[in-house]
Amino acid sequence: MKFTFSLTLILLYAIGFTFSQSTSNWIRVTSNSEDIFKETIQRNASYVSLSVVNSKIFHNSNWWSSLIGKNRSAFYTINLSAIYPDGKKVSDRRSSKPVVIEKKSIPIEIGWSQTLVNELPTTFSTLKVDITLGYNSEDGIDKIIGIVSELSATLPPLAPVQASLGAVSGVKLLLDELFNKNLAANYLSSNNEIMASSQNQLQPGYYVIFGEKSSDAYQTFKNNSNKLKWNGIELLYDNNAINNVNYVVILLTAKSKLFPVKDINIVTNTELPWAKFYIEANTIIDNFNSLKDSSEVVTSVREKISAAKGLLDNDPTYIFTEKEDIHLTLRDYLTKKYVSKKAKLVTQPDIFLPIN
């Protein structure tokens, strides 16, 4: 059985006339998909994926041209930082396309949709998610941000292999440089952590974070969170669309198994190094046709299984329990196949002791 669940974060920021800001905590909202939230996020026992689903910018004044200046554009960035128990840290940063804000009180659809994290095992101590609404502080920088956004859209999501190597994308380096050199600046920001601790880790569901120059602006939403609902397209309050604030929709999904069914097909359709040794062990048994080769076949199969397990144990792609399930399933499969093959050659087959 395949276990999955989803978590969507909707981050909304009401634009004010000053650069002071207030952001709410993550507020749980209802949805039309509550029946899918049956599993809980567990450290070292889940795989998480994170995607940008949608993003909008809204302003209800001329703050953009008056306070920040002409020829300025707004854009969202998401910075991810995973920290592991051994001290290893991996981070990534992506951006939306820049959008010129005009003197119109209308929401602007940015159209940013991208998978940022793909099936990352929850072996990390914490995964920090920082989302900011930024702007270019120098003329012409919006063109550079546009190029960075295009590059960002072509990059693969943060995956276990990248995390294990501690690799950093060129897009993150470019974005970091823009902000470090003050060529771009943050207007609003919000941050949270996934798997920070067992006490405050996020659980399945839809959440919303509000931001304003004062908490008074979103206090009604916070006090009446039971009236908030995500319908898959937009955020509703008391069944009315909220269109006078900025928001980013983030989809966080997780599942407890990458392979719901464990069988030989796990290794026949992959090029992973450990899979090759299980396949070679399987081939050795397929070619076992003479009793005089029994001892040699057993030795060779055990060596292949041992090599496969060693590589599998060090593969960052899987959580520990699934590694054990994969190994035990394939070991037992090969054991039974050998016994069955030898039974056709002798009346009383020897006992083949599997490797532990």
N, C-alpha and C positions, 0 to 999 in steps of 0.2 A: 504494500500500500504506500502511496506517495503522500507525504505530509507536507503541506505548504501553508503559509499564512502571509498576510500582507500588512504593511503599516504605511500609511500615507501621512506626510507632514505637510501642512499648509501654512506657509509663513506669510503673514500679512503685515505691511507697514503703511501707516497713514502718514503722508508727508506733511510736515509742519513748516514753520517759518524760521526755525532756528536749528542748530546742529545738535542740540541736546536731544536725548531719546530715552524711551522706556520700552522694554520688551517684556512680554508676559512669559510665564512658564509654558510648557507644552500642555495644551488643554485638549482633553479627549472629546471628540465629536462623533455623532452617530453617522451611519451610512446605510446604503441599501445592500451591503455585503457583510453584515455582522455574522452571518453563519459560517464564514470562512475563518474566523478568528478563534480557532479551537486549540491550537498549539501555543505553547509558551516559548520564549527565547531562552535558551540555556547555554551557559558558557561551556565551551569545548564540545558542544553537542548539536550545533546548528550551522547552516550555511546562509549567509546573508547577501542580498543584492540590493543596490541602491540606484534609483533612476530619477532624473528630472522628468516630470510628466508635463508640466505646463508652467508658464510664468507670465505675469502681467505687471505693468507699471501704471500708476494713476497719480495725477496731481490735480489739486483743486485751486491752484493759485499761480501766480507768476514767480514763485520762489526760485524756479530753475534759472530763469534769465536774470532775475534781480539779485539773488544771493550768490549764485555760483558763477554766472556770467554767460555770455553768448557763445555759440559754437561749442556747446558742451553736450555730451550724450550720457545716458544712463545705461548701466549693464549690471547683470548679476554675476557673481562668482561663487563657486562652492569649493572649499578647501577641505580635504580629507586627510586625516592623520591617524594611522594605526600604530599603536605601541604594544610591543610583545614582552612577555615575562623576562626574556633574556636581554632586554634593553634595546633590541632592534626596533627601528622606527622606519615606517614607509609613509610617504605622503604624496598627494596628487592634488591638482587644482585645475578647474575648468571654468569657462566663462560663456555667457550668452552673447549674442550679437549686440552691439551698441545701438541704442535707439534715441533719436533726437526728440526731446520733449518740447512740444509746442504749447502755446497758451490756450489750451482747450481742456475743459474738465471732462475728459473721456479716458477710459481704461485703454491701454495700448497692449495688444497681444504681441509678446516677443517670439513665441513659437519655439521655445527651447525644449527639446525632448531628447534625452540621451541617457544611456546606462552608464553609471559612474563606477559602480562596484559590481562584480559578477561572481556570485557563489563563493564568497570569502569565508573560510571556516572561522568559527568564533573561538579561535585559539589565542586571539589577541587579548591584552588586558583591557584596552579601551580603543574605540574608534571615534575620534572627534569629528564632528561635522560642523563647519563654520560657513554660514551663508551670509553674503554681504550684498548690499546695493551700493554700487560705486559709480564714479563719474570720472571723466578725463579732466585733469586740471591744467592741461596745456593744449593749445590749438594743434590739430592734426593728429593727435594721439588716437582719436576714434578710428582712424584708418588702420592703425597698428592693432588696436583691439579687435577690429573686424577680421583681420588676418589671423590673429590668435584664436578667435572664435571658430573660424573655418578649420583651422588645424585641430582644435579641440574636438570638433564634431567627427573627425576622422580617426581619432585615437581609440584603441580598444579600452574597455573598462579595466579598472584596477582588479587584478586577479591574483590567486594564490602564488603563482610563480613569480610575478613582479614583486609581491610582498616579501617573498623569501629572499630575493636578491637585493631588496632595498633600493630598487630602481626608482628614479625620479624622471618624469616626463619633461620634454623640452617646453611644453606649454606652461607647466608650473613655473619653470625657471624664468620664462618671459614675463608671466604675470607678476611673479614676485619682484622682478626687476622694475617693472612699471610702478608698483606701489612703493618699493624701497627708494626709488629716485624721485618720488612725489610727482610722477607724471600722471598718476591716477590716485584717487583717494576714496575712502569709504564714507558713505553718508549714513547708512544704517547697517547694523550687523546683529546676528543672532548665532548662538552656538549651543551645542548639546553633545552628549556622549552616549554611545551605544555600548552596553556591557561595562559601564563604569563600575558598577558594583551590584550585588544581588539585591540590594535594598532599593535602588532607584533605576534599574535597567528598564528600558522600554519594553512594553508588551504589545501584542497584536492590536491594531486599531488605527483609526484616523485621529490625527492630532492637529491643533492649530496654535501658532504663535503670533501674537499681535505686537506691533511696534508703533510708537507714537512719541511725540515730544512730552506727553504726560500720560500716565496710566489711566487718567479719567476718560480718555478717548475710547478705551476698550473695556472699561470696568463693567459696563452693562453686558457685554458678550461673556466676560469671565464669570459674572455672577449668575448668568442664565445660560450656562454652557449646554444645558439639555435642549435648548432651542437651536443649537448649531448643528448643521448637517452637511456632509459632503455628498453630492449626488452623482459624482463621477465626472462632472463638467465644471461646476462652480460651487462656491461655498454659500450656503443659505443660512439666514437667521430668521427664525419664525416663518419659514417657507418663502422668504423673499431673498433674492440674490443680493450679495454684498458686492457692490461695484464701485465703491468710493475709496478703496484702499489698494495697495500693492500686495500681491501674493505670489509665492512660488509653491508649486505642488511637487512634493517628493514622494516617490514610491519606494518603500523598503519592504522587501520580501525575504522570507527565510523558509528553509525546509530542513528536515532532520536527516534526509538521505539523498545522495546523488544517484544511487542505484537502488530503486525500490525492490527490484528482483535481482538476486545474486545468482548468476550462472556463468557458464563459459563465455557467453556473449560479452561479458564485461571486458574481456581481453582481446577478443577477436576483432573488435572495431576500434582499436586505439593504438597509438604509436608510443605510449608511455614506456619508459625503459623497463620498469618492473613487469609490465604485461608481456614483454617479449620472452622472459624466462618461463612464465607459466605456459605460454604457447609452445616453447621449445620442449618443455616437459610433456605436454600433450602429444606433440609429434613423435617423441621417443616411444611413447606407449603405443601410438598408432602403428609404428614400425616394428613392434615387438612380435615376432612370429616364431621364435625358437626357444625351447626351454633352456638350452645351454646358455642363453643370454640373460637369464633371469637376474642373476646377481649384478651383472653390469648395468642392466636397465634400472634396477632399484637404486643403485648408487648414483647413476646419472640423474634420475628423476629427483632424488633427494637433494642433490647439489643445485639443480635448477630451482627447486622450490625454495631452498635456503637463500639463494641469490635474489630471487624475486621478493621474498619477505624483507630482506635487508633494505632493498631499494624502496619498497612500499612503506616501510616504517619511517623512512626519511622524506617521503613525499608530502609537501605542505598542502597539497590539494584536498586532503581528506581529514576528517576528524578521527580520533583514535578508535572509537567504537566501530566506525565503518571500515577502517583498515583491517581490524580484527575480523569483521564479518566477511570481507572480501577474501582474506587469506584462508580462513577456515572453510569457506564454501568451495574455493578452488582446490585446496588441499584434499578435502573429502571427495570432490568430484574426480580428481586424478587417482586417488586411492581406490575408489570403487571401479574406475575404468580399468586400472591395472589388474585388480582381482578378477574382474569379469573376463578380461582378455586371457589371463593365465588359466582360468577355469576351463576355457575351451581347449587348452593344450594338455591339461592333466586332470585326473579325477579329483585329487585332493590338493588344491592350491596352497602354497605357503602363505603365511600371514605377512602382509606388508604393513610394517609399522610406519605411520606417517610422521613427518617431522613436526616437532612442536613449535 
